[in-house]
């Protein structure tokens, strides 16, 4: 179960941002529960799973404008179910996966209201639903190498921020529909150890995604953005990753991603252009050290240049950026209590994503985790796992 409360208060004393120049005070509640049930059918070398979730969202906007005041409560209820079957063949060398997902959302949202008039709730709730399969396979070619492939349909329902905006700079769009698509990937993984106790992992993946009714933030005015459903998009690329761990506790990881993300819709103006906020190059590096109950790490995130608009205008190009993060953790009680301190964007780089809106500078996080390790069994062998 979970519960999240969020409050966004926006002050606009100089009338700098947005068409509605009044101050606002918005509150959002999200709560729900999820369930995972799994049965390991050892005789048939299968693992059957059922995943279910029920979620509720409530959003109450409040404007200082006397003609608007407190708006009606926006409500959304979601239910999702997924049935999964994993089958292990030829002694576990071949693993087959089949998943079928269903998701439904009911809400009382309305579209854009007439000019100057506050919106009102729908008399009859609006229904949105999605269902689709996913298939996967893994073939262990060698004790140190395996080949895998996946295909599936997916849907991403719009978030509350995309629907109703946030903090003045994001304008809401209650007419948004879900983003749907098909994803395909094929990958090769190689992993082996050495006599000194070290381990090495290498992976190469080729992927393709076709996305329909793509949800993207676009510049709506000089200092605001708004989410829209675009026509269609195609994303193709590959990802290379490597990890090396030594018995001393030192570890190095690297991941490089290249993607060609293009507008694939019928519009002759935008067809073939790069998608906004989708860089062609991305690099992730991590150095870590772990000994006994202590850990230290450093991360570097690089993103290549990208565009902020569909037209790919040169003046709307976002330059490349590189962010450093450092952190450390300590396990206070084995398998039960740990604490960590992380500093993100150590060098306080000033990165602007949406025009006029900077991303956070240097940020400090202190995290306390209370919990015990999960236990289970290997569906292929019946061996107890921890």
N, C-alpha and C positions, 0 to 999 in steps of 0.2 A: 504494500500500500504506500501511497505518497500524497503529499499535499504541498503546494507551492503558492505563496502569495506575493504579488508584485505590485508596487505602486510607482507610477511615473508622474512626477510633478514638473511642469514646464512653465518657466517664467520668460516673458517676452516684453520687457519694459521699453525697448527701443523699436518695437515693431519690425524686427529684422527678419523673422522667419515665418513662412507660411502665409496662406491666404486668409485663414481665420486668425487674427492677430491677438486674440485674447489668451490669457493664461489658462492652463488646463491642469486637471488633477484626475488621473485615470487609475483605476484599480482592477486587477485581474486575479482570479482564483483558478487554480488547476488542481484537481484531486482525482484519485482513482485507485484501482488495484489491478494486479495482474497475477496470473496463475500459470505454472508450468508443471505438467504431469508427464512422467516418462516411464516406460516399461521396457526393460531389456529382455528380449525374447531370445535367450541364449540358444535354445534348440534350433531355431530357424536363423540364427545369426542376424537378427534384426533388432533395431531400436525404434520404438514407436513413441511419438511425442505429441502432446496437445498443448498449445499455447493460447491463452485467452486474456483479454484486457478490456476493462470498462473504464472510461474516462469522462470527466465533466469539466467544462470550461465556463466561467462567468466573467464578463467584462462590463464594468460600469464607467462610462466616461462622464466627466464633469467639466463644464466650461464656465469661465467667469462672465461670459456674455449673458446679459440678463434675458435675451431672447432664446437662449438655448438651455442654460442651467444644467441640471443633472439629467443625462440621457437615460433611455430605457436600458434594462439589463440585457446584454447580448448573451445568449445561452447556446452552448453546443454540447451534445452528448455523442460519444463515439463508442462503438463496440467492434472489436476485432478478434478473429479466430484464425488459427493456423494449425494444420495437421501435417506432421512430418513423419517420414519413414526412411530409415537408413538401413541398407542391406549390405552385408559383408560376404563377399564371395571368394572362392579359391584361397581359403585360409586367411582371409583379411587382406589379400593383395589388391582386391578390387572393392571399392566402396561406391555404392549408388545412393543417391539422395533424391527424394521427391517431396515437394512441399506445395500445399495449396493454401492460399491466404484469402480471407474475406474481411472486408472492412466497410462499416456504414457510419454515416454521420448525419445527425438531425440538428437543425439550427433554426433560429428565428431572425436571421439577418435580412436586411433589405439592401437594395442597391443604392446608387447615388441619389440623395434626396433632391427635390427642387431647390433652386437657388435661394439660400437664406433660411430654408425651413429645416428644422431638426428631423431626423429620420424616426420612423415608428416601427414597432415590431410587426412581423408577418402574422396574419391571422392563422395561417396554417403552416406548420413547420416545413422547411425545405430539406429534402433528402438527397444525400450524395452517397454513392456506394462504389466499391471496386472489388473485383475478385480475379485471381489469376494464379497460374502455376509457376513453379521454379524447379529446375532439374539440375543435377550436378553429378559428377563422376570423378573418382580418383583412382589411378592405377599405379601401384608400386612397381616400377620397372626394375628396381635394385634396392637392396637394403638402405642405400644412401640416396636414392633418387625416386621421385614420383611425378607423374603427369596428372593434371587436373583440368576439368572444363566445366563451365557453368552457363546456364541460360535461364532467363526468367523475366516475367512481367512485374512491374512495380507501379506504385502510385504514391505521390507525396501530396498530402492535403495541406492547404495553406495554414500558416501559423497565425496566432492572434495578433502579432505585430504586423504581419503582412495584411491582415484583414482590417485592423483598426488603427494602425500607426503607433508611434511612440516618440515621446520627448520632443515634439515639434518638428524635427527634421524628417520624419517618416510619416507620410500621409497614408491613411488607410484606404483599402479598396475592397469593400464587402462583396463585390461581384466576382471575386476570384473563384476559379474552379480548380480542381486537383490537376497536378502535373502527372502524366502517365508516360510510360516508356518501356522499352525492352533492352536488356543488357546481356552481353555475351563476353566471356573471357576464357582464355586458354593459358595455362601456366605450367612451368617446369620448376621443380624445387629439388635442390641438392643439399644434403646435410651429412656431415661426418665428423667424427672425433679423432683425436690424436693420442699418442701414448702418454703425453704429459697431462692429459685431462682436459684439454681445450676442445672447443666445438666451433664448427664453421657452417654457416647456412648461406646458400645462394639461391636467388629466385628471379625468374623472368616471366612477365605476364604481358600478353597482348589483349587489348579490350576494345569493345565497340558498344556504343549506346545510342539508341534512337529515342528522342524525347519529344513528346507531344504536349501542346499547351504549356510550354516551359514557363515557370514562374521566375521572373527576374526583376530586380529593382532598377528603375530608370529615372533619370533626372526629370522632375516634374516642374520645377521652377528653379530660380537661381540658387536657392539654398534648401530645397526639399527634394525628396525622392518618393517614388510610389511603385508598388509591386504591380506587375501586369502579367497576364497570360499571353505569351508570344505564340508564334505560329508553330514551328517545329525546329528541331535542332539535331545535329549529328555530331557525335564525339568519338574520335578514334585515337589510339595511342598505345604506348607501352610503358611498363614500369620495371625498373631494375633495382633489386635490393640485395644487400649483403650484410651479414652479421658475423662477428668473430668474438668469442669469449675465451679467456685464458683461465687456467686453474687458480691464478693469483686473485681472481675477482674482477679483473679489468675486462671491459667490453666495449666494442666499437660497432656502430650500426650506420648504414647509409642507404638512402632511398632516392632514386632519381625518377621523375615522371615527366614524360612528354605527351602532350595531347594536342590534337587539332580539333578545336570545338567551333563549329560553323553553323550559321543560320541556314536551315534547310527548307524554309517556307517558300510559298509561291511569290512573295513580293520581289519584283525585280530590283528594288532599291537595296534591300538588305540581304537577299539570297547570296550565300557564299561569304558573307562577312564573318569575322570572328565574333564569338559571343562576348558580351560585356562581362568583366570580372572573372574571366576564365583564362589564366595565363598558360602559355604554351610550355613553359619550363618551370619545374619545381624541384627543390633539393632539400633533403632533410638529413642532418648529421647528428649523431648522439654518441657521446663518450660517457661511460659510467664505470663506477667502481663500487663493489659490494663486498663487505667482509663481516662475518659474524652477523651482527644485527644493525650495522650502519651502512649507509649508501650515500654516494655523491654522484652528481651528473651534470653534464653540460649539453645543451641542444642548440642547433643552428637551423633556422628555417629561411629558405630563400624562395622568393616568387619572382618570376620574370614580369616584364611589362605587360600591361593589358589595357583594354579600353573601358571607358565608363558609358559608352553609348553604342547603339546598334549601327550607326553610320560609320564608326571607326574613324572619327575625325582626329587629326593630329593633336589639336589643342585639348582633346579629352583623353589623351593617353596617360595612363597611370604608370609612373616609372617603377623599375624593379626595386625590391626591398630585401633586406636581410636582418633577421631578428635573432638575438642571442638570449637564451634562458639558462639559468643555473639553479641548482637546488640540492638539498640533502635531506635524508630521512633517518629515523632511528626507531627500531622496534623496542618499545618499552617493556611489553609483556609478550613473550613468544606466542604467535598465532592468535593474539587477542587484542593488542593495543599498539598502535604505531603513530608517530607524529612526523610531519615533514614541513620544510620551509622552502618555498620556491620564489625566485625573483625572475619575472618575465620582462623581456625587452630591457636587458641590463644597461645597454648603452643609450637608452631613452631616445630611440630613433623616432622621428616625426614622420609617420606614414599616413597619407591621406587616401582613403579608399573611395568614398563617395565625395564628390566635389563639395568643399566647404565643411566636411566632417572628418576630423582626424581620428585615427584609431588610438587606443590607450597608449600612454607612454610607459614608464617604468611602473610595474605593479608587483606587490608583495602578496603571497598567499601562504597561510598557515593552515594545514589540514590535519585533522585528527580522525583516525580510522579505528573503529571498534568492530571486531568480527572474528570468526573462526574460519579455517579453510573448508571448502566444500569437499564432500566425500561421495564416491560413487563407484561404479564398476565398468570395466571395458566390455562393451556389448559383443565384441568379436571373441574375446577369450574368457570373460567372466572374472578376470583378475580385478581385485579391489584397487581403486585409484583414490588419490588424495589431491 
